[in-house]
Amino acid sequence: MEENMREVYTADKMYRVEMMQQMLADHKIECFVLNQKGSGLLLGEIRLFVDEKDEKKALELISKHDM
């Protein structure tokens, strides 16, 4: 993982991460998804990262759109 990447969102459902990823993409913020769910038991989390230069804006947008 790049040192300049910052985690901005975590969820246990992929659709929630995809919704946030699309919303950020609509605002021209590039995202990286790290899926740490185990395929057998479906345990773990899915994490969304952005470049550190976009972290503040991403967190503001997520706080307005997260359900």
C-alpha positions in Angstrom: 0.0 0.0 0.0 1.3 3.4 -0.9 2.4 5.6 2.0 0.3 8.5 0.8 -3.0 6.6 0.9 -5.5 7.3 3.8 -8.4 5.2 4.9 -11.6 7.2 4.8 -14.4 4.5 5.0 -14.9 1.0 6.3 -18.0 -1.2 6.0 -18.9 -4.9 6.2 -21.1 -4.8 3.0 -19.5 -4.2 -0.4 -22.5 -2.3 -1.8 -22.0 0.4 0.9 -18.3 0.8 0.0 -19.3 0.9 -3.7 -21.8 3.6 -3.1 -19.2 5.8 -1.3 -16.6 5.0 -4.0 -19.0 6.1 -6.7 -20.0 9.3 -4.8 -16.3 10.2 -4.4 -15.6 9.4 -8.1 -18.5 11.8 -9.0 -16.5 14.5 -7.1 -13.3 13.5 -9.0 -11.7 11.7 -6.0 -9.9 8.5 -7.0 -10.4 5.6 -4.5 -8.8 2.3 -3.8 -10.8 -0.6 -2.2 -9.2 -3.2 0.0 -11.5 -6.2 0.6 -10.4 -8.1 3.7 -13.5 -10.3 3.9 -12.8 -14.0 4.1 -14.6 -15.8 1.3 -15.7 -18.8 3.5 -17.2 -17.1 6.6 -17.7 -13.6 5.2 -15.8 -12.1 8.2 -13.7 -9.0 8.0 -14.2 -5.5 6.5 -13.9 -3.7 3.3 -11.9 -0.5 3.4 -11.8 2.5 1.1 -8.7 4.6 0.7 -7.9 7.9 -1.0 -4.7 9.9 -1.7 -3.8 12.0 1.3 -4.4 15.2 -0.7 -8.1 14.2 -1.0 -8.6 12.9 2.5 -10.2 16.0 4.0 -12.7 16.5 1.1 -13.5 12.8 1.0 -14.2 12.7 4.8 -16.5 15.7 4.5 -18.4 14.2 1.6 -18.7 10.8 3.3 -20.0 12.4 6.5 -22.8 14.0 4.5 -23.7 10.9 2.6 -23.2 8.0 4.9 -26.4 6.3 6.1 
